[in-house]
Amino acid sequence: MEKTHATSPLSLNVPEPEFRPGDQPDFSKVKIPKAGEIRRPEVDEDPENMRDLAFGIIRVLARDGKAVGPWAGILTTDELRQGLRHMMTLRTYDARMLIAQRQGKTSFYMQHLGEEAVSCAFQRVLNKGDMNFPTYRQAGLLVAAGYPLADMMCQVYSNDGDSAHGRQLPVLYSSREHGFFSISGNLATQYVQAVGWAMASAIMRDTKIAAAWVGDGSTAESDFHAALVFASTYKAPVVLNIVNNQWAISTFQGIARGGAGTFAARGHGFGIPALRVDGNDYLAVYAAGAWAAERARRNLGPTVIEYVTYRAGGHSTSDDPSGYRPKQESAAWPLGDPILRLKAHLVAQGEWSDERHTQMEAEIMETVVRSQKQAEAIGTLQGGRRPSPKHMFEDVYAEMPPHLVAQRQEAGY
């Protein structure tokens, strides 16, 4: 066989975001289906017959505030008002903690700005005893589960009220009682853990399911793919959530997505049903999450859900997004603000008003400020009561081995 010779040097494809600082963002080319347009399959539908759902975007809330389509009509008005309160509470909490970080009261913080609907709505589909394996941007799971704000703040301040005793980076919360597995700073590791936990639940003939969480950037990690192999093979009762907020720390989602059309489509290679959802639509997030949770509870196996949203703030307090994206990009994002969209829906139903919204904002601010005063009375990074160093020796072994007992005694504890 005759050898062929390259006529030009080899090259690599390096994806580039559509907009850079200084550009005028224009999302008019982004394909967004109309609200109510995406079909709702039966819970037990064969994954092979629902491949189309990984490429559209499930939406319930129309531009006029009405809830339409086959995914609508699941939540009551009271449940929607409660969801609005949860999202507004998370946003207010975020704002107060961001200011606290700027004041030097904590070393670090990460906001959820623009992503509140994802975690706040999903938590409502879970039962007591189910377990989330979250990243650092799902504090809405705790807020919607009723975890005390003062306790969350104590963890951010690493004071003596911190349930982790200062051994975790701020915002790496943990609460078994509220179904919130300890967050790991090593991203994507929790995906494998969630699948393993779900498998253990099935092995023990329990009824509890797990929910795994990962951002778009971390889907490039090997743990993500290993988790999908095990979830697919053993049909683990787990919901595999991907929060696509368009940006990793400073790289746009196209880097991690690779040649796949969507992140949800990753499920197809493993025979896992996949949904793609408007992450700024509280009703759509709830409906998709409830559908996937029912699959898991009925022993039908895992589901991949991609939430299409936008990280309106910086990656963290250590990040300045103006260095890699236009300042106007957040305002131009076509899926809007999740809080304003749910508010508009309730107003359109005649179940809400600007006056009631303003009143709720004041009530929430009062609650958050009161919780902050409770936490800061214990201590902040600037002073107050801090966890004892003796805690570094605890919570590793059921019975502390002799060498650690000796070390603790040498340290004076």
Helices and strands as residue ranges (DSSP letters): G 47-54, H 77-102, H 116-123, E 131-133, H 140-144, H 149-157, H 189-203, E 210-215, G 217-220, H 222-234, E 238-244, H 253-257, G 264-270, E 274-278, H 282-297, E 303-308, G 321-323, H 329-332, H 338-348, H 354-378, E 379-380, E 383-384, G 389-393, H 402-410
